[in-house]
Amino acid sequence: MAAIAQTITPELRRWIVAQAEAGCRPEDVLQAMKASGWEEDVAIEAMEATLRQRLDELHPRRPE
């Protein structure tokens, strides 16, 4: 059985950020993504990368 690539789109990134900013628990966001057909490992990576990027946007790191 061939694996189907799941693309992390800008729309998905916006949805993840919106869920986090609305106070949703990460495990609830993960469950919603899995219920929509996302593989758990891809969903976790999408959440981690998206939220890390959002934190960097809100609180840029200063060069040392």
SULJOGI-V235048 format. One record per helix or strand of 3 or more residues. SS is the DSSP state (H for helix, E for strand). FROM is the first residue (numbers start at 0). TO is the last residue. If there is no record, write none. Layout:
SS:FROM:TO + SS:FROM:TO
//
This chain:
H:9:20 + H:25:34 + H:39:57
//
